[in-house]
Amino acid sequence: MHAFPAERTAIITGAASRRGIGRAAAHRLARDGWSVGMLDIDGPAVKDLAEELTRTYGVQAVGAGVDVGDADAVRPAVDDLAGALPPVVALANIAGVSSPTPYLELDDAEWERVLRVNLHGVHHVTQAVVPAMIRAGVGRVVCVSSVSAQRGGGTYSRTPYSVSKAGVIGLARALARELGRHGITANAIAPGPIDTDIMGGKLSDERKAELVAELVVDRVGTPDDIAAAISFLVGQESGYITGQTLNVDGGLYMH
Ligand SMILES: NC(=O)c1ccc[n+]([C@@H]2O[C@H](COP(=O)([O-])OP(=O)(O)OC[C@H]3O[C@@H](n4cnc5c(N)ncnc54)[C@H](O)[C@@H]3O)[C@@H](O)[C@H]2O)c1
C-alpha cells in the first residue's frame, strides 16, 4: 500500500456555494485532517471559507478565485496552492454548472459553456494537480459526475450536462489506467438528486416529492451524503478502488 504523508492536502473545486456539495466536502475533509486548497470562480467566498476551516478544524486552508474552464489561469493557481500547502494527495473535482435547455432549442454557446466547465474544467485542474501527486508518491482523484450521465438526464439538466458528466466518467477511467503506476487512483461519483441550488434554485417540497417518487431511499440526498463518499474515496484505505463510478443516488440507477 502506498502510505499517505502525515501532513497532506486535498484540492477541491467548486467549494464556494453556500448550500453546495463542494462546501460540504471541504468541511468534511478538513474535519478528517486534510489541509485544503480550494478553487472556485467565487474567489472571496472560498477565501472566507478557508479562514473558517482553519478556525474550525485547525488545518491549513487556502482559497483562490479561478474559472476552471480557463486552462491558463488554472495552472498558476494550482501551483500557488501546492506551493503554500503540504503535499497534495487528493483532488475533488466538484465545480459544475447545470443546463435545462431542451435539445432542439440548444445553441452552440450553451453547449460550449457547459462542456467548458463540467468536462474541460475537470481535465484542466486534474492535469495541473497530478504532477504534485506524483511528487507526493500517492494520489486520489475523485470527479463528481451525475446520475444524469447514466440516465440521460431526468432530474433537471439535459443534453450538454449529460454529455459532460458522461465524459467525466470516461476521463476518470482513463486516468485510472494511466496513473495507477504512480500510486494514483481515479474514480467518479454519480450523485442522484441532492438538495442544493443547482437545479434552478432551492427545491420546493413539491419538487422534492416528485424526485423522491423515483428513488428507493425515501428522501432527496444531502451534500453531506456526497461529502462522505468523497471522504471514503480519497482515504488511504481506498487504494485498491480505481476506475469506478460510485452511485450515491438513493437507488435511482441500479446497474
Ligand atoms: N445537486 C445535485 O443534485 C447534483 C447531482 C449530480 C451531480 N451534481 C454535481 O455536483 C457538483 C456540485 O454541484 P452543487 O449541487 O453543489 O451545485 P452548486 O451550484 O451549489 O455548486 C457549484 C459550484 O461550482 C462553482 N463553479 C461554477 N462554475 C465554475 C467555474 N467555471 N470555475 C470554478 N468554479 C465554478 C460555483 O461557484 C459553485 O461553488 C456539480 O458538478 C454538479 O453537476 C449535483
The ligand as a Gaussian input file, in Angstrom:
#p B3LYP/6-31G(d) Opt

LIG

0 1
 N      -27.125000      18.824000      -6.674000
 C      -27.361000      17.753000      -7.419000
 O      -28.483000      17.227000      -7.461000
 C      -26.262000      17.141000      -8.218000
 C      -26.480000      15.889000      -8.795000
 C      -25.480000      15.310000      -9.552000
 C      -24.285000      15.968000      -9.716000
 N      -24.083000      17.179000      -9.164000
 C      -22.796000      17.833000      -9.389000
 O      -22.203000      18.170000      -8.161000
 C      -21.351000      19.291000      -8.332000
 C      -21.674000      20.346000      -7.284000
 O      -22.988000      20.783000      -7.505000
 P      -23.875000      21.549000      -6.425000
 O      -25.190000      20.898000      -6.459000
 O      -23.127000      21.691000      -5.150000
 O      -24.044000      22.954000      -7.178000
 P      -23.723000      24.448000      -6.761000
 O      -24.236000      25.285000      -7.878000
 O      -24.216000      24.704000      -5.389000
 O      -22.125000      24.496000      -6.749000
 C      -21.352000      24.605000      -7.903000
 C      -20.044000      25.272000      -7.524000
 O      -19.206000      25.328000      -8.689000
 C      -18.694000      26.648000      -8.806000
 N      -18.405000      26.927000     -10.207000
 C      -19.300000      27.060000     -11.218000
 N      -18.670000      27.357000     -12.364000
 C      -17.356000      27.418000     -12.074000
 C      -16.197000      27.690000     -12.849000
 N      -16.261000      27.991000     -14.168000
 N      -14.988000      27.678000     -12.237000
 C      -14.907000      27.411000     -10.912000
 N      -15.959000      27.158000     -10.127000
 C      -17.162000      27.167000     -10.705000
 C      -19.766000      27.550000      -8.232000
 O      -19.268000      28.825000      -7.869000
 C      -20.237000      26.729000      -7.038000
 O      -19.435000      26.965000      -5.890000
 C      -21.558000      19.758000      -9.772000
 O      -20.535000      19.240000     -10.601000
 C      -22.881000      19.146000     -10.146000
 O      -23.020000      18.959000     -11.532000
 C      -25.052000      17.780000      -8.415000

